Amino acid sequence: MAEAELGRFIDRFTVEYIRVYPHPIERVWRALTEPEELAGWFMVAEIDPYAGGTFRFDATGSWSGSVLVFEAPHLLKLGHKPGSFPGYFQYELTEVPGGTRMRFVEHFSPNGEYPFRGDGSPGDGTPWPGSVSGWHELWDALGAHLDGRPIDSLLPPTEMSLLVADWVKEAIQSKELEQEVGATVRIGLRRSERWTELNRIYADHMRRTLPREKNIPDESALGRFLDRYTMEYVRTYAHPIDRVWRAITDPAELAQWFLTPTVWDLRTGGAYRFHDDDFAGVVEVLEPPKLVRFGTSNGYFQYELTTIPEGTCLRFLHHFSPDGVYSETEGDLRGDLPGGPGTPWKPGLASGWHEFWDSLSDFLDGVLPGSDLPSTEMSEMVSSWVRNVEREYGMSRELGSRIWRGLRRQERWNDLNGIYRTHISATLPPHSPKE
């Protein structure tokens, strides 16, 4: 099996599959959303065709939840019901030459409680082989269904499948089984065999490719040096471009996930300032809702937004002037210069931007920034202390929540400092010949 066909782990809690089907986008959309189509390759299912509706899979309805997005024929996002498997899964369809490209993503909440252990999964909210291999088998079945073939017809014959086919044929001839029941037995057992095979493949795939630590970001999420003085971060947010633009330019929204602006004149040439420190300058470029550049005393930082099928891509650049004078911050453990004297990159700065992009994601999703981080020994200790103080001394729950989230974000930032200290040292480009 080609590695590219296997699901790819975007991070420890999110798996992505890409398939291209030689059929029009409207045909694929029907197969993913209409009950009679779903029953042909997936299972008995109903999906309300509007955001805010519900979905119900299998005859008992035990697999159910909410329709989060329904944008025919391009995007379907479904959220699991509370108390089941927290998270979401979504289909994104795009027309391509010769057919339709389907991108499927399933995300498991890091804070979910999952009972699955013993099959290669750590049981900490990460996918388990039976889940990711199940989706893989379904995409094969969907391909056969769209082609108008029996959904096991694309699978190569095996010793077991030939044995089952012979038995079913004889059972139908002897009237022991009806034709429809016999086809169900033949197809069901072949698909079950295929799923078992895929379980083994995905168990090995997960051991080799699943990010090892849930507190360590995937390397692709780290800031990347474009040159010795420019760092780039790229993030995708499942929200419209106007929504993301508002979050990065509205002072009231900035104060909730970033820093509080004390001066904010959002126009080209207008002044800005965060807090009362030296984080200030003028707006150099403003092109709503796609580009804004803020000048600093020794460079600039800018946001570039682009609409993509899954929402909005944010590309953030932080650039320092090569002519600046840069030195360590004495007495500050995060103020060292792992890239060497004369370089601007301090771990606390680079990791600070990284932590802010995580907080922006929480804020856009309607979650308090920092509240969705996976628990740690320290966060559990702080949570226990906060509950005791709330109970014994009457501290408000709101204040307790702020204390817990603030300390958890500080811990996360400290962890990222160490990651970026190593990252800067290992990847900062050397001086160019002109420098």
C-alpha positions as CSV (number, residue, x, y, z in Angstrom):
1,M,0.0,0.0,0.0
2,A,1.4,3.4,-0.9
3,E,2.3,5.5,2.1
4,A,0.5,8.5,0.6
5,E,-2.8,6.6,0.7
6,L,-2.6,6.2,4.5
7,G,-4.1,8.8,6.8
8,R,-1.6,11.5,7.7
9,F,-1.4,12.7,11.3
10,I,-1.5,16.5,11.3
11,D,-0.9,16.4,15.0
12,R,-1.3,13.9,17.8
13,F,-5.1,14.3,17.8
14,T,-5.9,14.9,14.1
15,V,-5.8,12.6,11.1
16,E,-6.3,13.6,7.5
17,Y,-7.1,11.5,4.4
18,I,-7.0,12.7,0.8
19,R,-8.8,10.9,-2.0
20,V,-9.7,11.8,-5.6
21,Y,-12.8,10.3,-7.2
22,P,-13.5,10.5,-10.9
23,H,-17.0,11.8,-10.4
24,P,-18.6,15.3,-10.3
25,I,-18.6,17.1,-7.0
26,E,-22.4,17.0,-6.7
27,R,-22.4,13.2,-7.1
28,V,-19.8,12.8,-4.3
29,W,-21.7,15.3,-2.1
30,R,-24.9,13.2,-2.5
31,A,-23.0,10.0,-1.5
32,L,-21.8,11.7,1.7
33,T,-25.1,13.3,2.8
34,E,-28.2,11.5,1.5
35,P,-29.5,8.6,3.6
36,E,-30.1,6.1,0.7
37,E,-26.6,6.8,-0.6
38,L,-25.0,6.5,2.9
39,A,-26.7,3.1,3.4
40,G,-25.0,1.8,0.3
41,W,-21.4,2.2,1.4
42,F,-21.4,3.5,5.0
43,M,-24.3,2.6,7.3
44,V,-27.9,3.5,8.1
45,A,-27.6,7.3,8.5
46,E,-29.5,10.6,8.5
47,I,-27.9,14.0,8.3
48,D,-30.0,17.2,8.6
49,P,-29.1,19.4,5.6
50,Y,-28.4,22.5,7.6
51,A,-26.0,23.9,10.2
52,G,-27.4,23.4,13.7
53,G,-29.2,20.2,12.8
54,T,-28.2,16.7,13.9
55,F,-26.8,13.5,12.5
56,R,-27.5,9.9,13.4
57,F,-25.4,7.0,12.3
58,D,-26.2,3.3,12.7
59,A,-29.7,1.8,13.4
60,T,-29.6,2.6,17.1
61,G,-28.5,6.2,16.7
62,S,-25.7,5.7,19.3
63,W,-23.3,7.5,17.0
64,S,-24.8,11.0,16.7
65,G,-24.2,14.6,17.2
66,S,-24.5,18.1,15.7
67,V,-24.2,19.4,12.1
68,L,-21.7,22.2,12.6
69,V,-21.3,23.2,9.0
70,F,-23.4,22.3,5.9
71,E,-22.2,24.2,2.8
72,A,-23.3,22.1,-0.2
73,P,-21.4,20.8,-2.1
74,H,-18.1,21.8,-0.5
75,L,-18.0,21.4,3.3
76,L,-19.7,19.2,5.9
77,K,-18.5,19.3,9.5
78,L,-20.1,17.1,12.2
79,G,-19.4,17.3,15.9
80,H,-19.8,14.3,18.2
81,K,-22.5,14.6,20.9
82,P,-21.3,15.4,24.5
83,G,-20.4,12.3,26.4
84,S,-19.3,10.2,23.4
85,F,-16.1,10.8,21.6
86,P,-15.5,14.6,21.8
87,G,-14.2,16.2,18.7
88,Y,-15.3,16.5,15.1
89,F,-14.9,15.2,11.6
90,Q,-15.4,16.9,8.3
91,Y,-15.5,16.4,4.6
92,E,-14.0,19.1,2.2
93,L,-14.8,18.7,-1.5
94,T,-13.0,20.5,-4.3
95,E,-13.4,20.2,-8.0
96,V,-10.2,19.1,-9.8
97,P,-9.5,18.0,-13.4
98,G,-11.2,14.7,-13.9
99,G,-13.3,14.6,-10.8
100,T,-13.5,15.6,-7.1
101,R,-10.8,15.8,-4.4
102,M,-12.0,14.8,-1.0
103,R,-10.1,15.9,2.1
104,F,-11.4,14.2,5.3
105,V,-10.2,15.3,8.7
106,E,-11.1,13.7,12.1
107,H,-10.1,15.5,15.2
108,F,-10.1,14.0,18.7
109,S,-10.3,16.4,21.7
110,P,-7.1,16.2,23.8
111,N,-9.3,16.5,26.9
112,G,-11.6,13.6,26.0
113,E,-11.7,10.4,28.1
114,Y,-11.2,7.5,25.8
115,P,-11.4,3.8,27.0
116,F,-9.4,2.5,24.0
117,R,-6.2,0.7,25.0
118,G,-4.5,-2.5,24.1
119,D,-4.6,-2.0,20.3
120,G,-1.7,0.3,19.8
121,S,-3.4,3.5,21.1
122,P,-2.1,5.3,24.2
123,G,-5.7,5.8,25.2
124,D,-5.1,9.6,25.8
125,G,-7.4,10.9,23.1
126,T,-5.2,10.0,20.2
127,P,-6.8,8.0,17.4
128,W,-6.6,4.2,17.7
129,P,-5.9,1.8,14.8
130,G,-9.4,0.5,14.5
131,S,-10.7,4.0,14.0
132,V,-8.2,5.2,11.4
133,S,-8.2,1.9,9.5
134,G,-12.0,2.0,9.5
135,W,-12.1,5.3,7.7
136,H,-9.5,4.0,5.2
137,E,-11.7,1.0,4.4
138,L,-14.7,3.2,4.0
139,W,-13.0,5.4,1.4
140,D,-12.4,2.3,-0.7
141,A,-16.0,1.3,-0.3
142,L,-17.1,4.9,-1.3
143,G,-15.0,4.6,-4.5
144,A,-16.7,1.4,-5.5
145,H,-20.2,2.8,-4.6
146,L,-19.6,5.9,-6.8
147,D,-18.5,3.6,-9.7
148,G,-21.7,1.6,-9.3
149,R,-19.9,-1.6,-8.3
150,P,-20.4,-3.9,-5.3
151,I,-18.4,-2.2,-2.5
152,D,-16.0,-5.2,-2.2
153,S,-15.3,-5.4,-5.9
154,L,-12.1,-3.3,-5.8
155,L,-10.5,-5.5,-3.1
156,P,-8.2,-8.3,-4.3
157,P,-9.4,-11.9,-3.7
158,T,-8.0,-13.7,-0.7
159,E,-8.2,-17.4,0.3
160,M,-10.9,-16.5,2.9
161,S,-12.9,-14.4,0.4
162,L,-12.9,-17.2,-2.2
163,L,-14.0,-19.7,0.5
164,V,-16.8,-17.5,1.6
165,A,-17.9,-16.8,-2.0
166,D,-18.1,-20.5,-2.7
167,W,-20.1,-21.3,0.4
168,V,-22.5,-18.4,-0.2
169,K,-23.1,-19.5,-3.8
170,E,-24.0,-23.0,-2.6
171,A,-26.2,-21.7,0.2
172,I,-28.1,-19.5,-2.2
173,Q,-28.6,-22.5,-4.7
174,S,-29.8,-24.7,-1.8
175,K,-32.2,-22.0,-0.7
176,E,-30.4,-21.8,2.7
177,L,-29.8,-18.1,2.1
178,E,-31.7,-15.6,0.1
179,Q,-29.7,-13.8,-2.7
180,E,-29.7,-10.4,-0.8
181,V,-28.6,-12.0,2.5
182,G,-25.9,-14.0,0.7
183,A,-24.4,-10.8,-0.9
184,T,-24.5,-9.2,2.6
185,V,-22.5,-12.1,4.1
186,R,-20.0,-12.1,1.3
187,I,-19.4,-8.4,1.2
188,G,-19.5,-8.0,5.0
189,L,-16.9,-10.7,5.7
190,R,-14.6,-9.5,3.0
191,R,-14.7,-5.9,4.3
192,S,-14.2,-7.2,7.9
193,E,-11.1,-9.1,6.7
194,R,-9.8,-6.0,4.9
195,W,-10.3,-3.9,8.1
196,T,-8.4,-6.5,10.2
197,E,-5.5,-6.2,7.7
198,L,-5.6,-2.4,7.8
199,N,-5.6,-2.5,11.6
200,R,-2.2,-4.1,11.5
201,I,-0.9,-1.6,8.9
202,Y,-2.2,1.4,10.8
203,A,-0.8,0.1,14.1
204,D,2.6,0.1,12.6
205,H,1.9,3.4,10.8
206,M,1.0,5.1,14.1
207,R,4.1,3.8,15.9
208,R,6.2,5.3,13.2
209,T,4.4,8.6,12.4
210,L,2.2,9.7,15.4
211,P,3.8,12.7,17.2
212,R,5.3,11.3,20.4
213,E,4.4,13.9,23.0
214,K,1.1,15.7,23.1
215,N,2.8,18.7,24.7
216,I,5.4,19.0,21.9
217,P,4.1,20.7,18.7
218,D,4.6,19.0,15.3
219,E,7.7,20.4,13.7
220,S,5.6,21.9,10.9
221,A,3.8,24.1,13.4
222,L,7.1,25.7,14.6
223,G,8.1,29.1,13.3
224,R,10.3,28.8,10.2
225,F,13.2,31.0,9.3
226,L,12.9,32.6,5.8
227,D,16.3,34.2,6.4
228,R,18.5,35.1,9.4
229,Y,16.2,38.0,10.4
230,T,12.7,36.8,9.4
231,M,10.5,34.1,11.0
232,E,7.3,32.8,9.4
233,Y,4.4,31.1,11.2
234,V,1.5,29.5,9.2
235,R,-1.8,28.5,10.7
236,T,-5.1,27.3,9.4
237,Y,-8.3,28.4,11.2
238,A,-11.7,26.9,10.4
239,H,-13.4,30.3,10.3
240,P,-14.2,32.8,7.6
241,I,-11.5,35.4,6.7
242,D,-13.6,38.3,8.0
243,R,-13.9,36.6,11.4
244,V,-10.2,36.1,11.7
245,W,-9.5,39.6,10.5
246,R,-11.7,41.0,13.3
247,A,-9.9,38.9,15.9
248,I,-6.5,40.3,14.9
249,T,-7.6,44.0,14.5
250,D,-10.4,44.7,17.0
251,P,-8.9,46.0,20.3
252,A,-11.7,44.3,22.3
253,E,-10.9,40.9,20.7
254,L,-7.1,41.3,20.8
255,A,-7.4,41.9,24.6
256,Q,-9.0,38.4,25.0
257,W,-6.3,36.3,23.3
258,F,-3.3,38.6,22.7
259,L,-2.5,41.8,24.5
260,T,-4.5,44.9,25.4
261,P,-3.9,47.8,23.0
262,T,-3.5,51.2,24.8
263,V,-3.3,53.1,21.5
264,W,-5.0,51.9,18.4
265,D,-5.4,54.0,15.2
266,L,-6.0,51.4,12.6
267,R,-5.2,53.2,9.4
268,T,-2.0,53.5,7.3
269,G,0.3,55.8,9.2
270,G,-1.8,55.4,12.4
271,A,-0.1,54.7,15.8
272,Y,-0.5,51.6,17.9
273,R,0.8,50.5,21.3
274,F,0.3,47.4,23.4
275,H,0.4,47.9,27.2
276,D,2.7,50.7,28.2
277,D,5.9,49.2,27.1
278,D,8.1,49.6,24.0
279,F,5.8,47.4,21.9
280,A,4.6,50.3,19.7
281,G,5.0,51.9,16.3
282,V,2.9,52.8,13.3
283,V,0.6,50.9,10.9
284,E,2.7,50.6,7.6
285,V,0.2,48.7,5.4
286,L,-3.5,48.1,5.8
287,E,-5.5,46.1,3.2
288,P,-8.6,44.7,5.0
289,P,-9.3,41.8,5.3
290,K,-6.0,40.4,3.9
291,L,-3.0,42.2,5.1
292,V,-1.8,44.4,7.9
293,R,1.8,45.3,8.7
294,F,2.9,46.9,12.0
295,G,6.2,48.7,12.0
296,T,8.5,48.4,15.1
297,S,11.6,50.3,16.2
298,N,13.7,47.6,14.5
299,G,11.6,45.9,11.9
300,Y,8.0,44.9,11.5
301,F,5.4,42.1,12.0
302,Q,2.6,41.4,9.7
303,Y,-0.5,39.2,9.2
304,E,-1.5,37.9,5.8
305,L,-4.9,36.2,5.5
306,T,-6.0,34.0,2.6
307,T,-9.4,32.2,2.1
308,I,-8.9,28.4,1.7
309,P,-11.5,25.6,1.5
310,E,-11.1,24.7,5.2
311,G,-11.4,28.3,6.4
312,T,-8.6,30.9,6.6
313,C,-4.8,30.5,6.3
314,L,-2.9,33.0,8.5
315,R,0.7,33.6,7.5
316,F,2.5,35.7,10.1
317,L,6.0,37.3,9.6
318,H,8.2,38.8,12.1
319,H,11.2,40.7,10.6
320,F,14.1,42.4,12.3
321,S,16.4,44.9,10.7
322,P,19.9,43.3,9.9
323,D,21.3,46.6,11.0
324,G,19.9,46.4,14.5
325,V,22.0,45.8,17.7
326,Y,20.9,42.7,19.5
327,S,22.1,41.3,22.8
328,E,21.0,39.0,25.6
329,T,18.7,40.2,28.2
330,E,20.8,39.9,31.4
331,G,19.2,37.9,34.2
332,D,16.3,36.7,32.0
333,L,16.3,32.9,31.4
334,R,14.4,33.5,28.2
335,G,16.5,36.3,27.0
336,D,19.4,34.3,25.7
337,L,20.5,34.2,22.1
338,P,20.9,30.6,21.0
339,G,21.7,31.7,17.5
340,G,24.7,33.6,18.7
341,P,25.6,37.2,19.5
342,G,24.1,39.8,17.2
343,T,21.0,37.7,16.3
344,P,17.6,38.9,17.4
345,W,15.9,35.6,18.2
346,K,15.2,34.9,21.9
347,P,13.3,31.8,22.9
348,G,10.7,33.7,24.9
349,L,9.9,35.8,21.8
350,A,9.6,33.0,19.3
351,S,7.6,30.8,21.7
352,G,5.4,33.7,22.7
353,W,4.1,34.1,19.1
354,H,3.6,30.3,18.9
355,E,1.5,30.3,22.1
356,F,-0.5,33.2,20.9
357,W,-1.5,31.3,17.7
358,D,-2.8,28.5,19.9
359,S,-4.7,31.0,22.0
360,L,-6.2,32.6,18.8
361,S,-7.4,29.2,17.8
362,D,-9.2,28.7,21.2
363,F,-10.7,32.2,21.0
364,L,-12.0,31.7,17.5
365,D,-13.5,28.4,18.5
366,G,-15.3,30.1,21.4
367,V,-13.1,28.5,24.0
368,L,-11.3,30.4,26.7
369,P,-7.6,30.7,25.6
370,G,-5.5,28.1,27.3
371,S,-8.5,26.1,28.6
372,D,-8.2,23.4,25.9
373,L,-4.5,22.5,26.6
374,P,-3.9,18.9,27.8
375,S,-3.6,18.5,31.5
376,T,-0.2,18.2,33.2
377,E,0.9,17.3,36.7
378,M,1.2,21.0,37.5
379,S,-2.2,21.9,36.0
380,E,-3.9,19.2,38.0
381,M,-2.2,20.4,41.2
382,V,-3.3,24.0,40.5
383,S,-6.8,22.9,39.6
384,S,-7.1,21.0,43.0
385,W,-5.7,24.0,44.9
386,V,-8.2,26.4,43.1
387,R,-11.2,24.1,44.0
388,N,-10.1,24.0,47.6
389,V,-9.7,27.8,47.8
390,E,-13.1,28.3,46.1
391,R,-14.7,26.0,48.6
392,E,-13.0,27.1,51.8
393,Y,-12.4,30.8,51.2
394,G,-15.1,31.7,48.8
395,M,-12.9,32.7,45.9
396,S,-15.1,33.2,42.8
397,R,-15.1,30.5,40.2
398,E,-14.3,33.1,37.5
399,L,-11.1,34.2,39.4
400,G,-10.2,30.5,40.0
401,S,-10.5,29.8,36.3
402,R,-8.3,32.8,35.4
403,I,-5.6,31.6,37.8
404,W,-5.7,28.1,36.4
405,R,-5.6,29.2,32.8
406,G,-3.0,31.8,33.4
407,L,-0.6,29.4,35.1
408,R,-1.3,26.7,32.4
409,R,-0.5,29.1,29.6
410,Q,2.7,30.2,31.5
411,E,3.7,26.5,31.8
412,R,3.0,26.0,28.1
413,W,5.1,29.0,27.3
414,N,8.0,27.7,29.4
415,D,7.8,24.4,27.6
416,L,7.9,26.1,24.2
417,N,10.9,28.2,25.3
418,G,12.9,25.0,25.6
419,I,11.7,23.8,22.2
420,Y,12.4,27.1,20.5
421,R,15.8,27.4,22.1
422,T,16.8,24.1,20.4
423,H,14.9,25.0,17.2
424,I,16.7,28.4,16.8
425,S,20.1,26.9,17.4
426,A,19.5,24.1,14.9
427,T,17.8,26.0,12.1
428,L,18.8,29.7,12.1
429,P,20.5,30.4,8.7
430,P,24.1,31.6,8.8
431,H,25.3,35.0,7.8
432,S,25.0,35.6,4.0
433,P,28.1,36.7,2.2
434,K,26.8,40.3,2.0
435,E,26.4,40.6,5.8
